[in-house]
Amino acid sequence: MVQKNDKVSIGWKEVWDNNPLRNTIITGLLILLLILLVFPVFFAYIENKQGVQLNDMLLNCLPAIDLSVPIFILIWGGTVIIIYKCLKRPYVFALFIWAYIILCITRIITISLFPLEPPQNIIPLTDPLGNIFYGGKFIRKDLFYSGHVSTQFLISLCIYNKVYKRIMQATTFILAAMVLIQHIHYSMDVLAAPIFAYGCFWSSRNFLRKYVLNKH
Protein backbone atom coordinates (compact mmCIF):
# COMPACT_ATOMS: atom_id res chain seq x y z
CA MET A 1 0.00 0.00 0.00
CA VAL A 2 2.88 2.36 0.75
CA GLN A 3 4.70 3.47 -2.40
CA LYS A 4 8.39 4.09 -2.97
CA ASN A 5 7.89 7.81 -3.46
CA ASP A 6 6.64 7.94 0.12
CA LYS A 7 10.31 7.72 1.19
CA VAL A 8 9.73 4.72 3.41
CA SER A 9 13.47 4.01 3.36
CA ILE A 10 14.43 7.18 5.25
CA GLY A 11 16.16 6.31 8.53
CA TRP A 12 16.04 7.93 11.94
CA LYS A 13 19.34 9.70 11.35
CA GLU A 14 17.88 11.52 8.35
CA VAL A 15 14.75 12.41 10.30
CA TRP A 16 16.63 14.87 12.46
CA ASP A 17 17.73 16.66 9.29
CA ASN A 18 14.16 16.68 8.02
CA ASN A 19 12.44 19.21 10.27
CA PRO A 20 8.89 18.76 8.88
CA LEU A 21 8.91 14.97 9.39
CA ARG A 22 10.59 15.23 12.79
CA ASN A 23 8.12 17.86 13.99
CA THR A 24 5.20 15.88 12.58
CA ILE A 25 6.18 12.80 14.59
CA ILE A 26 6.70 14.77 17.81
CA THR A 27 3.42 16.66 17.39
CA GLY A 28 1.59 13.43 16.65
CA LEU A 29 2.92 11.79 19.81
CA LEU A 30 1.78 14.74 21.92
CA ILE A 31 -1.71 14.76 20.37
CA LEU A 32 -2.04 10.99 20.81
CA LEU A 33 -1.02 11.29 24.46
CA LEU A 34 -3.72 13.92 24.96
CA ILE A 35 -6.32 11.66 23.33
CA LEU A 36 -5.34 8.73 25.53
CA LEU A 37 -5.74 10.95 28.60
CA VAL A 38 -9.21 12.02 27.44
CA PHE A 39 -10.36 8.47 26.60
CA PRO A 40 -11.23 7.34 30.17
CA VAL A 41 -13.40 10.44 30.69
CA PHE A 42 -15.10 10.04 27.33
CA PHE A 43 -15.85 6.34 27.75
CA ALA A 44 -17.16 6.87 31.28
CA TYR A 45 -19.60 9.39 29.77
CA ILE A 46 -20.58 6.94 27.00
CA GLU A 47 -21.26 4.14 29.49
CA ASN A 48 -23.87 6.34 31.19
CA LYS A 49 -25.48 7.49 27.94
CA GLN A 50 -28.71 5.83 26.88
CA GLY A 51 -28.46 4.09 23.52
CA VAL A 52 -30.42 1.85 21.18
CA GLN A 53 -30.14 -1.93 21.22
CA LEU A 54 -30.16 -3.43 17.75
CA ASN A 55 -31.66 -6.69 16.61
CA ASP A 56 -28.65 -8.17 14.82
CA MET A 57 -29.67 -11.23 12.78
CA LEU A 58 -26.08 -12.48 12.46
CA LEU A 59 -25.39 -12.25 16.20
CA ASN A 60 -28.66 -14.04 16.87
CA CYS A 61 -27.27 -17.02 14.95
CA LEU A 62 -23.92 -17.06 16.72
CA PRO A 63 -23.31 -18.68 20.11
CA ALA A 64 -21.68 -16.36 22.64
CA ILE A 65 -18.21 -17.72 23.40
CA ASP A 66 -15.45 -16.11 25.45
CA LEU A 67 -12.47 -15.66 23.09
CA SER A 68 -10.64 -13.08 25.21
CA VAL A 69 -7.30 -14.91 25.13
CA PRO A 70 -6.95 -15.29 21.32
CA ILE A 71 -8.34 -11.77 20.82
CA PHE A 72 -5.74 -10.46 23.27
CA ILE A 73 -2.98 -12.32 21.41
CA LEU A 74 -4.02 -10.97 18.00
CA ILE A 75 -4.43 -7.39 19.19
CA TRP A 76 -1.14 -7.14 21.02
CA GLY A 77 0.65 -9.24 18.41
CA GLY A 78 -0.36 -6.62 15.85
CA THR A 79 0.79 -3.89 18.22
CA VAL A 80 4.22 -5.49 18.51
CA ILE A 81 4.50 -5.73 14.72
CA ILE A 82 3.63 -2.08 14.09
CA ILE A 83 5.99 -0.92 16.86
CA TYR A 84 8.78 -2.98 15.29
CA LYS A 85 8.09 -1.48 11.87
CA CYS A 86 7.83 2.05 13.26
CA LEU A 87 11.20 1.71 14.97
CA LYS A 88 12.76 0.68 11.65
CA ARG A 89 11.04 3.28 9.45
CA PRO A 90 10.20 6.80 10.73
CA TYR A 91 7.88 7.37 7.78
CA VAL A 92 5.76 4.38 8.81
CA PHE A 93 5.78 5.79 12.35
CA ALA A 94 4.43 9.15 11.12
CA LEU A 95 1.95 7.49 8.77
CA PHE A 96 0.51 5.20 11.44
CA ILE A 97 0.44 7.67 14.31
CA TRP A 98 -1.48 10.31 12.34
CA ALA A 99 -3.83 7.72 10.86
CA TYR A 100 -4.47 6.40 14.37
CA ILE A 101 -5.11 9.92 15.67
CA ILE A 102 -7.72 10.41 12.96
CA LEU A 103 -9.17 7.00 13.76
CA CYS A 104 -9.52 7.87 17.46
CA ILE A 105 -11.16 11.20 16.68
CA THR A 106 -13.61 9.68 14.20
CA ARG A 107 -14.52 6.97 16.72
CA ILE A 108 -15.24 9.59 19.35
CA ILE A 109 -17.54 11.31 16.85
CA THR A 110 -19.34 8.19 15.62
CA ILE A 111 -19.79 6.71 19.09
CA SER A 112 -21.24 10.03 20.26
CA LEU A 113 -23.56 10.42 17.27
CA PHE A 114 -24.78 6.80 17.27
CA PRO A 115 -25.14 5.71 20.91
CA LEU A 116 -25.90 2.01 21.18
CA GLU A 117 -26.66 -0.40 23.96
CA PRO A 118 -24.39 -3.47 23.97
CA PRO A 119 -25.52 -6.59 22.11
CA GLN A 120 -27.43 -9.25 23.98
CA ASN A 121 -25.27 -11.98 25.51
CA ILE A 122 -22.18 -9.79 25.36
CA ILE A 123 -19.18 -11.37 27.09
CA PRO A 124 -16.77 -8.79 28.58
CA LEU A 125 -13.35 -8.82 26.95
CA THR A 126 -10.55 -9.63 29.36
CA ASP A 127 -7.66 -7.38 28.31
CA PRO A 128 -5.68 -6.04 31.28
CA LEU A 129 -3.45 -3.94 29.00
CA GLY A 130 -6.09 -2.46 26.72
CA ASN A 131 -8.46 -1.65 29.57
CA ILE A 132 -5.89 0.79 30.96
CA PHE A 133 -6.87 3.22 28.21
CA TYR A 134 -10.55 2.74 29.06
CA GLY A 135 -10.19 3.72 32.69
CA GLY A 136 -9.25 0.25 33.94
CA LYS A 137 -12.51 -1.50 33.07
CA PHE A 138 -14.29 -3.11 30.15
CA ILE A 139 -16.40 -0.61 28.22
CA ARG A 140 -19.54 -2.07 26.66
CA LYS A 141 -20.79 0.89 24.62
CA ASP A 142 -17.80 1.88 22.46
CA LEU A 143 -19.56 0.19 19.59
CA PHE A 144 -19.80 2.03 16.28
CA TYR A 145 -17.31 1.46 14.86
CA SER A 146 -15.03 -1.34 16.14
CA GLY A 147 -11.72 -0.03 17.43
CA HIS A 148 -10.18 -3.50 17.52
CA VAL A 149 -10.95 -4.38 13.91
CA SER A 150 -10.22 -0.92 12.51
CA THR A 151 -6.83 -0.70 14.25
CA GLN A 152 -5.83 -4.18 13.06
CA PHE A 153 -6.73 -3.29 9.48
CA LEU A 154 -5.01 0.09 9.77
CA ILE A 155 -1.78 -1.67 10.73
CA SER A 156 -2.03 -3.82 7.61
CA LEU A 157 -2.40 -0.70 5.47
CA CYS A 158 0.58 1.09 6.98
CA ILE A 159 2.98 -1.86 6.70
CA TYR A 160 4.73 -2.10 3.33
CA ASN A 161 6.31 -5.55 3.83
CA LYS A 162 4.12 -7.99 1.89
CA VAL A 163 4.48 -10.87 4.35
CA TYR A 164 3.57 -8.79 7.40
CA LYS A 165 0.80 -7.08 5.43
CA ARG A 166 -0.82 -10.41 4.56
CA ILE A 167 -0.50 -11.60 8.15
CA MET A 168 -2.26 -8.48 9.43
CA GLN A 169 -4.98 -8.75 6.77
CA ALA A 170 -5.63 -12.36 7.78
CA THR A 171 -5.69 -11.52 11.48
CA THR A 172 -8.10 -8.66 10.78
CA PHE A 173 -10.58 -11.12 9.31
CA ILE A 174 -10.08 -13.57 12.18
CA LEU A 175 -10.38 -10.81 14.79
CA ALA A 176 -13.59 -9.55 13.18
CA ALA A 177 -15.11 -13.03 13.44
CA MET A 178 -14.03 -13.45 17.06
CA VAL A 179 -15.43 -10.13 18.34
CA LEU A 180 -18.75 -11.10 16.77
CA ILE A 181 -18.69 -14.54 18.35
CA GLN A 182 -17.99 -12.94 21.72
CA HIS A 183 -20.86 -10.50 20.99
CA ILE A 184 -18.64 -7.51 21.75
CA HIS A 185 -19.85 -5.69 18.62
CA TYR A 186 -22.76 -5.58 16.23
CA SER A 187 -22.23 -6.67 12.64
CA MET A 188 -22.34 -3.11 11.35
CA ASP A 189 -19.60 -2.07 13.81
CA VAL A 190 -17.29 -4.66 12.30
CA LEU A 191 -18.27 -4.10 8.67
CA ALA A 192 -17.76 -0.34 8.94
CA ALA A 193 -14.36 -0.65 10.65
CA PRO A 194 -12.19 -1.34 7.54
CA ILE A 195 -13.93 1.45 5.62
CA PHE A 196 -13.18 4.01 8.31
CA ALA A 197 -9.67 2.63 8.76
CA TYR A 198 -8.91 3.09 5.07
CA GLY A 199 -10.26 6.64 5.20
CA CYS A 200 -7.94 7.40 8.13
CA PHE A 201 -4.98 5.84 6.32
CA TRP A 202 -5.75 7.77 3.13
CA SER A 203 -6.04 11.06 5.03
CA SER A 204 -2.76 10.51 6.88
CA ARG A 205 -0.89 9.49 3.73
CA ASN A 206 -2.12 12.49 1.76
CA PHE A 207 -1.33 14.84 4.66
CA LEU A 208 2.26 13.57 4.83
CA ARG A 209 2.75 13.68 1.06
CA LYS A 210 1.36 17.17 0.61
CA TYR A 211 2.43 19.02 3.73
CA VAL A 212 5.44 17.15 5.15
CA LEU A 213 7.54 15.20 2.65
CA ASN A 214 7.38 17.83 -0.07
CA LYS A 215 8.75 20.49 2.27
CA HIS A 216 12.16 18.89 2.59
MOVENZI-V664001 format. One record per backbone hydrogen bond with DSSP energy under -1.0 kcal/mol. NH is the residue of the N-H (numbers start at 1). CO is the residue of the C=O. Records with the same first field share a line. If there is no record, write none. Layout:
NH->CO, CO
//
This chain:
6->3
7->4
10->7
15->11
16->12
17->14
18->15
22->18
23->19
24->20
25->21
26->22
27->23
28->24
29->25
30->26
31->27
32->28
33->29
34->30
35->31
36->32
37->33
38->34
39->35
42->38
43->39
44->40
45->41
46->42
47->43
49->46
52->115
56->54
60->56
61->58
62->59
65->181
71->67
72->68
73->69
74->70
75->71
76->72
77->73
78->74
79->75
80->76
81->77
82->78
83->79
84->80
85->81
86->82
87->83
88->84
89->85
93->89
94->90
95->91
96->92
97->93
98->94
99->95
100->96
101->97
102->98
103->99
104->100
105->101
106->102
107->103
108->104
109->105
110->106
111->107
112->108
113->109
114->110
117->52
122->119
123->182
131->127
132->129
133->130
135->132
136->131
143->141
146->189
150->146
151->147
152->148
153->149
154->150
155->151
156->152
157->153
158->154
159->155
165->161
166->162
167->163
168->164
169->165
170->166
171->167
172->168
173->169
174->170
175->171
176->172
177->173
178->174
179->175
180->176
181->177
182->178
183->180
184->179
190->186
191->187
192->188
196->192
197->193
198->194
199->195
200->196
201->197
202->198
203->199
204->200
205->201
206->202
207->203
208->204
209->205
210->206
211->207
212->208
213->208
215->212
216->213
//
